[in-house]
Amino acid sequence: MEEAQQENETINAREKFDVEKLRPIMRRVLNAELTNASYEDLDKESTTRIAHKIKQAMLEISPSDYKYIVLVNASKNNNQGGRVDASMHWEMDADTFVQDIYQSDLLICSSIAFAIRL
């Protein structure tokens, strides 16, 4: 019983992923990749490249102790509404996510990055 309690205390003592470091990086990546782009300019490689750049930034912020998942979704902007939500069952003190949305007259791109502690 004591071993399990000590293990939990050790896990809780580790730092949570720093979302405040990732948030401006995500914004810069989306702006750099999508400014002056139209929906027709985007292909699978474009969204994959954005996701990879965000994941690389996550690895630089915290190279170990986490699994990373990055989702990037681009849609043509037809003056319609949209919504991105997430619901999880995880360790609230350890796991986290960051989301950002890029929007122009031509396209909308949502990006969600999950950091799940191992």
Summary of the structure (lengths in Angstrom):
residues: 118
radius of gyration: 16.9
end to end distance: 21.4
largest distance: 58.9
contacts: 302
relative contact order: 0.23
helix: 42%
strand: 25%
